Amino acid sequence: MISRNFKNVLVVSAGFLSLFTAYGGLQSLQSSLNAEQGMGVASLSVIYASIIISSMFLPPIMIKNLGCKWTIVVGMACYVSYSFGNLYPGWYTLIPTSVILGLGGSPLWSAKCTYLTISGNIQAAKDGKKGSDVINQYFGIFFFIFQSSAVWGNLMSSLIFGQDTSIVDIPEEQLLACGAGDCGLNISSNSTSTKPAQKLVWTLVGCYIGVGLLAILIIAIFLDNIDQEQASEFRGNREPFCQTFLATFRLLKDWRLLTLIPLTMYSGFEQSFLSGEYTKNYVTCALGIHYVGFVMMCFGASNSIFSFLFGRLARYTGRAALFFLAAMSNFGCIIGLLYWKPNPDQLPIFFVFPALWGMSDAIWQTQTNALYGVLFPRAKEAAFANYRMWESLGFVIAFAYSTFLCLEYKLYILLAVLVVTLITYPIVEYHEHKNPTPPIEKGTYTSHKDTLAINESKIICQTQM
């Protein structure tokens, strides 16, 4: 029999898998599907700008009032609204739904990270294990399942767009503009090779809306409300609003968090490059939009497998060795992309880069999330809110210069942020090695069922949910 905490990890993972099957697929297509006046990339930039704003105050307030479970449900509803906006894409539909998604994004991810950290600490206390090891394992399992969303979401888009009868070969003059050799700002977005039929777009977005609504049902029905008692106590003994509002910023007094900012921002830069630049300037430009899904499936499969693998390997290798592996892999890919001239005759190479990128991203995601959970166990909500805020700033900056900087310069910026990350991250890791953060003591977290058992005599009437 699996433990109750492990079951909850699987439920959270399944919910996020379903939700990001929809959102991940839409994000990969924005720079190609809604390329007119940079509308798609602009909507992504607005999303992450809104996440920055929501990271400043919403996560601690929502998590402490609603609890992790219902914060996740509300956040998921915000994500589904963006799918509705893509039914009839325009500035008046994409931008408002982008704002809504962004406002729900930070509470969603902060609640997920907090939930996994609490579950890991509870299970570690029960099993007599080290909390950080169980948290690492739980994040590895989560990202193994979650990252496979890129496979299913992009498989849907490729199969649906592959039915388009108007697909033609890419003209030679367009191939000359692909890759970093050309600026990459003047790639046509209206040719029949890059624009699918509107009926197929509606079919795809309708499928995405369906799986998004399924995600909400999975969490609402099957996820245990493990911090219900803490949320109830908070509502009964409410902290001053100003104190809760400033929780995210108060944590910036910790030099470790400040030193981790380049690492956290790099996560946003590298993800935005693959979904925004690689898909448009390499895949759509040289192969056509119907190949975007297949290429991103390769990224998702690699990401998923390595997330699970590295989540288990971390206890033997340590975080530092994995971060170094990810950095070297990204460094090699960036250099390769600077000099590669994409051509349809080199089809396997289009899949090599996302496979390596997926391996690296698996490390950036699992180990950075776990690192935040280990370093700030007593300020989890504020810590993960900071994580989302600085990661989103990386997304915003990358998407903001996407429409006016040449691809070559974007790669140089990505390389520069990676180098800064390699300088600053080891400082925090060395300090943690010499001065380990005290673990959460056993008994800090009490499950809702345990609390009910203790206070059973006080219950007058209860309805089982």
C-alpha positions in Angstrom: 0.0 0.0 0.0 1.3 3.5 -0.9 1.3 6.1 1.8 -1.4 8.8 1.9 1.3 11.5 1.3 2.6 9.7 -1.8 -1.0 9.4 -3.1 -1.4 13.1 -2.7 1.8 13.7 -4.7 0.3 11.6 -7.5 -3.0 13.5 -7.4 -1.2 16.9 -7.6 1.0 15.6 -10.4 -2.0 14.3 -12.3 -3.8 17.6 -12.0 -0.8 19.6 -13.2 -0.3 17.1 -16.0 -3.8 17.7 -17.3 -3.7 21.5 -16.8 -0.3 22.0 -18.5 -1.2 19.6 -21.3 -3.3 22.5 -22.4 -1.3 25.5 -21.3 2.1 24.1 -22.4 0.7 23.3 -25.8 -0.7 26.8 -26.2 2.6 28.4 -25.0 4.7 26.5 -27.5 2.5 27.7 -30.4 2.0 31.4 -29.4 5.1 32.8 -31.2 4.0 30.9 -34.4 0.2 30.8 -34.2 -0.5 34.4 -33.1 2.5 36.0 -34.7 0.6 39.1 -36.0 2.2 42.2 -34.5 3.9 39.9 -31.9 0.5 39.3 -30.2 1.3 35.8 -29.0 4.6 36.7 -27.5 3.1 39.9 -26.0 0.5 37.8 -24.3 3.2 35.5 -22.8 5.0 38.6 -21.6 1.8 39.9 -19.9 1.3 36.5 -18.2 4.7 36.6 -16.6 4.5 40.3 -15.7 1.2 39.5 -13.9 2.8 36.6 -12.2 5.5 39.0 -10.8 2.8 41.2 -9.4 0.8 38.4 -7.9 4.0 36.9 -6.4 4.4 40.1 -4.3 1.4 39.5 -2.2 -1.2 36.9 -3.3 0.5 33.5 -2.5 0.8 34.0 1.3 -2.6 35.5 1.6 -4.4 32.8 -0.5 -2.6 29.8 0.9 -3.1 30.9 4.5 -6.7 31.7 4.0 -7.8 29.0 1.5 -5.2 26.3 2.2 -3.0 24.7 -0.5 -5.8 22.6 -2.1 -8.3 25.3 -2.8 -5.5 27.8 -3.8 -4.5 25.2 -6.5 -8.1 24.9 -7.7 -8.5 28.7 -8.0 -5.2 29.0 -9.8 -6.2 26.3 -12.3 -9.4 28.1 -13.1 -7.3 31.1 -14.0 -5.2 29.0 -16.4 -8.3 27.6 -18.1 -9.5 31.2 -18.8 -6.5 31.7 -21.1 -7.6 28.7 -23.2 -11.0 30.4 -23.7 -9.2 33.6 -24.8 -7.4 31.6 -27.6 -10.7 30.6 -29.1 -10.9 34.0 -30.8 -7.4 35.4 -30.3 -7.1 39.2 -30.4 -5.7 41.9 -28.2 -9.1 42.2 -26.4 -9.2 38.5 -25.5 -5.6 37.4 -25.1 -4.4 40.3 -22.9 -7.2 40.2 -20.2 -7.0 36.4 -20.0 -3.2 36.6 -19.8 -3.6 39.0 -16.8 -6.1 36.6 -15.1 -3.7 33.6 -15.7 -0.8 35.6 -14.3 -2.6 36.6 -11.2 -3.5 32.9 -10.5 -0.1 31.5 -11.6 2.0 32.4 -8.6 -0.5 31.2 -5.9 -0.9 28.0 -7.9 2.8 27.2 -8.1 3.5 28.4 -4.5 0.7 26.3 -3.2 1.9 23.2 -5.1 5.5 23.6 -3.8 4.3 24.2 -0.3 2.0 21.2 -0.5 4.8 18.9 -1.6 7.2 20.3 1.0 4.7 19.7 3.8 3.9 16.2 2.5 7.6 15.4 2.3 8.3 16.6 5.8 5.3 14.6 7.2 6.4 11.5 5.5 10.0 11.9 6.5 9.0 12.3 10.1 6.9 9.1 9.9 9.7 7.1 8.2 12.6 8.6 10.2 14.2 9.9 7.1 15.9 13.1 6.2 13.3 15.7 5.1 15.4 17.0 2.2 15.7 13.5 0.7 12.0 12.9 0.7 11.2 16.4 -0.6 13.8 15.8 -3.4 12.1 12.5 -4.2 8.6 14.0 -4.2 9.7 16.9 -6.5 11.3 14.4 -8.8 8.1 12.3 -9.0 6.0 15.4 -9.6 8.2 16.7 -12.4 8.5 13.3 -14.0 4.7 13.2 -14.4 4.2 17.0 -14.9 6.9 17.4 -17.6 5.2 14.7 -19.7 2.4 17.2 -20.3 4.7 18.6 -23.0 4.4 15.2 -24.8 0.6 15.0 -24.7 -0.2 18.7 -25.3 2.2 18.8 -28.3 1.1 15.4 -29.6 -2.5 16.8 -29.7 -1.4 19.9 -31.7 0.8 17.9 -34.1 -1.9 15.3 -34.8 -4.7 18.0 -35.3 -2.5 20.4 -37.4 -1.2 17.4 -39.4 -4.7 17.1 -40.9 -4.2 20.4 -42.7 -4.4 19.8 -46.4 -2.8 23.2 -47.2 0.7 22.2 -46.0 3.4 23.0 -48.6 7.2 22.8 -48.7 9.2 25.7 -47.1 10.5 28.0 -49.8 14.3 28.3 -50.2 14.3 32.0 -49.4 12.6 31.4 -46.1 15.2 28.8 -45.1 17.9 31.4 -45.5 16.3 33.4 -42.8 16.2 30.5 -40.3 18.6 30.2 -37.3 21.0 32.7 -35.7 22.8 33.4 -39.0 20.0 35.8 -39.9 18.4 38.3 -37.5 15.2 36.2 -37.3 12.8 39.1 -36.9 11.3 39.0 -40.4 10.1 35.4 -40.6 6.8 35.2 -42.4 3.9 34.2 -40.2 1.2 34.2 -42.9 2.3 31.6 -45.4 0.4 28.4 -45.8 3.4 26.5 -44.5 3.1 28.2 -41.0 -0.6 29.0 -40.6 -3.1 26.1 -40.0 -6.8 26.3 -40.9 -9.0 28.1 -38.4 -11.3 25.1 -37.9 -8.3 23.0 -36.8 -7.3 25.8 -34.3 -10.7 25.8 -32.8 -10.7 22.0 -32.5 -7.3 22.1 -30.7 -8.3 24.9 -28.3 -11.5 23.1 -27.5 -9.6 20.0 -26.5 -7.3 22.1 -24.4 -10.3 23.6 -22.5 -11.6 20.1 -21.8 -8.4 18.8 -20.3 -8.0 22.0 -18.3 -11.5 21.5 -16.7 -10.5 17.9 -16.0 -7.5 19.1 -14.0 -9.8 21.2 -11.7 -12.0 18.2 -11.1 -9.1 15.9 -10.2 -7.7 18.3 -7.6 -11.2 19.3 -6.1 -12.3 15.7 -5.7 -9.2 13.6 -5.0 -6.7 15.8 -3.2 -6.5 15.8 0.7 -6.7 19.1 2.4 -3.6 18.5 4.6 -3.2 22.0 5.8 -6.9 22.7 6.5 -6.4 23.1 10.2 -3.6 25.6 9.7 -5.7 27.6 7.3 -8.6 27.6 9.8 -6.4 28.8 12.6 -5.0 31.6 10.4 -8.5 32.8 9.5 -9.4 32.7 13.2 -6.2 34.5 14.3 -5.7 36.7 11.3 -2.4 38.5 10.9 -2.4 42.2 9.9 -2.8 42.5 6.1 0.4 44.5 5.9 2.4 41.7 7.6 1.1 39.0 5.2 1.5 41.4 2.2 5.1 42.0 3.0 6.0 38.4 3.7 7.5 37.9 0.2 9.7 41.0 0.5 10.8 40.4 4.1 12.5 37.2 2.9 14.7 39.3 0.6 16.6 40.3 3.7 18.1 36.8 3.5 21.3 37.0 1.5 20.9 33.4 0.3 17.7 34.3 -1.5 19.4 37.3 -3.2 22.3 35.2 -4.3 19.9 32.6 -5.9 18.2 35.3 -8.0 20.4 34.7 -11.1 19.8 30.9 -10.9 16.0 31.5 -10.6 15.9 34.0 -13.4 17.9 31.8 -15.7 15.2 29.2 -15.3 12.8 31.7 -16.9 15.3 32.7 -19.7 16.0 29.1 -20.8 12.4 28.0 -20.8 11.2 31.1 -22.8 14.0 30.6 -25.3 12.9 27.1 -26.2 9.2 27.8 -26.3 9.5 31.2 -28.0 12.6 31.3 -30.0 13.6 27.8 -30.9 10.1 26.8 -32.0 9.7 29.9 -34.2 13.2 30.6 -35.6 14.3 27.0 -36.1 11.3 24.6 -36.2 8.4 26.6 -37.7 10.8 28.5 -40.0 12.5 25.4 -41.5 9.9 22.6 -41.0 6.5 24.3 -40.5 4.2 24.8 -37.5 2.9 21.2 -37.6 6.4 20.0 -36.5 6.4 22.2 -33.4 4.4 19.6 -31.5 6.7 16.7 -32.4 9.8 18.6 -31.5 8.4 19.8 -28.1 7.3 16.2 -27.4 10.9 15.3 -27.5 11.7 18.0 -25.0 8.8 16.9 -22.8 9.8 13.2 -22.8 13.4 14.0 -22.1 12.4 16.4 -19.3 10.0 13.9 -17.7 12.4 11.0 -17.7 15.3 12.9 -16.4 13.2 14.7 -13.7 12.4 11.3 -12.2 16.0 10.1 -12.6 17.6 13.1 -11.1 15.1 13.3 -8.3 16.4 9.9 -7.1 20.1 10.5 -8.0 20.4 13.8 -6.1 20.8 12.0 -2.8 23.9 10.3 -4.1 25.5 13.0 -6.4 24.4 16.1 -4.5 22.8 19.2 -6.2 26.0 20.8 -7.2 27.1 18.0 -9.6 23.7 18.0 -11.3 23.6 21.8 -11.7 27.1 21.7 -13.3 25.8 19.0 -15.7 22.8 21.1 -16.7 25.0 24.2 -17.2 27.5 22.4 -19.4 24.6 20.9 -21.5 23.0 24.3 -22.0 26.4 25.9 -22.8 27.0 23.3 -25.5 23.5 23.8 -27.0 23.8 27.6 -27.1 27.1 27.4 -28.9 25.7 24.9 -31.3 22.6 27.0 -32.0 24.8 30.0 -32.8 26.4 28.2 -35.7 23.8 25.8 -36.9 21.9 26.6 -40.1 18.6 24.6 -39.9 17.5 22.7 -43.0 14.7 20.1 -43.4 17.3 17.6 -44.6 18.8 17.6 -41.1 15.6 16.4 -39.4 17.2 14.5 -36.5 19.2 17.6 -35.3 15.9 19.4 -34.7 15.2 16.8 -32.0 18.7 16.6 -30.5 18.6 20.2 -29.1 15.3 19.9 -27.3 16.3 16.5 -25.9 19.4 18.0 -24.3 17.5 21.1 -23.3 14.9 18.8 -21.6 17.6 17.0 -19.6 19.0 20.4 -18.4 15.6 21.8 -17.6 14.8 18.7 -15.5 17.7 19.6 -13.3 16.9 23.4 -13.1 13.3 22.6 -12.2 13.6 19.7 -9.7 16.8 20.9 -7.9 15.9 24.6 -7.7 12.5 23.8 -6.3 13.9 21.4 -3.8 16.7 23.8 -2.9 14.2 26.5 -2.0 12.3 24.0 0.1 15.4 23.0 2.0 16.8 26.5 2.6 13.5 28.1 3.7 11.5 25.4 5.5 9.8 27.9 7.9 8.9 30.5 5.2 7.8 28.2 2.4 5.0 30.3 1.0 7.1 33.4 0.8 10.1 31.5 -0.5 8.2 29.9 -3.4 6.5 33.2 -4.1 10.0 34.7 -4.6 10.9 31.7 -6.8 8.0 32.4 -9.1 8.5 36.1 -9.0 12.2 36.0 -10.1 11.6 33.1 -12.6 8.8 35.1 -14.1 11.0 38.2 -14.4 13.3 36.1 -16.5 10.3 35.1 -18.7 9.2 38.8 -19.0 12.6 40.1 -20.0 13.1 37.4 -22.6 9.6 37.7 -24.1 9.9 41.6 -24.0 13.0 41.7 -26.2 11.8 38.8 -28.4 10.3 41.1 -31.0 13.2 43.5 -31.5 16.5 41.8 -30.7 18.2 39.6 -33.2 18.4 35.9 -32.4 22.2 36.0 -32.1 22.0 38.6 -29.3 19.3 36.6 -27.5 21.7 33.6 -27.4 24.5 35.8 -26.0 22.2 37.1 -23.3 21.2 33.6 -22.4 24.9 32.6 -22.2 25.7 35.6 -20.0 23.0 34.8 -17.4 24.2 31.2 -17.3 27.7 32.4 -16.5 26.5 34.6 -13.7 24.5 31.7 -12.3 27.6 29.5 -12.3 29.3 32.2 -10.2 26.6 32.9 -7.6 25.0 29.5 -7.0 28.1 27.7 -5.6 28.3 30.4 -2.9 24.9 29.4 -1.5 25.7 25.6 -1.9 29.0 26.0 0.0 27.4 27.9 2.8 24.6 25.2 3.1 27.3 22.5 3.1 29.2 24.2 6.0 26.1 25.4 7.9 23.1 23.1 7.1 19.6 24.7 7.6 18.0 23.0 10.6 15.3 20.6 9.4 11.6 20.9 10.4 11.1 19.1 13.7 8.8 16.2 13.9 5.3 17.3 14.9 5.5 20.7 13.2 2.9 19.5 10.7 -0.2 17.7 11.9 -2.5 16.2 9.4 -6.2 17.2 9.5 -7.3 13.7 10.3 -4.9 13.5 13.3 -6.1 16.9 14.5 -9.7 15.7 14.3 -8.9 12.6 16.3 -7.3 14.7 19.0 -10.2 17.1 19.2 -13.0 14.5 18.5 -14.8 15.4 21.7 -15.3 19.0 20.6 -17.0 18.0 17.3 -20.8 18.5 17.4 -21.6 17.6 13.8 -19.4 16.7 10.9 -20.0 15.9 7.3 -17.4 13.7 5.6 -16.1 15.3 2.4 
